[in-house]
Amino acid sequence: MNKQKIIFRVIKQARIENYSKVIVKNYASALKLFLQWVSALKVSKISCIIAYKKNNVL
């Protein structure tokens, strides 16, 4: 998946969850920087677990 598609999906989900415009903008900006950093590392695959549930912590 390309960077723009990833950023778009995060923005879309944040809007669905009714995050403020400022938070959505900050998330998108931070994600863009992270993806640029990962690209510079020339990593071919990133695996991670994303857990998001209110009141739950990993």
Summary of the structure (lengths in Angstrom):
residues: 58
radius of gyration: 12.8
end to end distance: 26.2
largest distance: 35.6
contacts: 99
relative contact order: 0.13
helix: 60%
strand: 0%
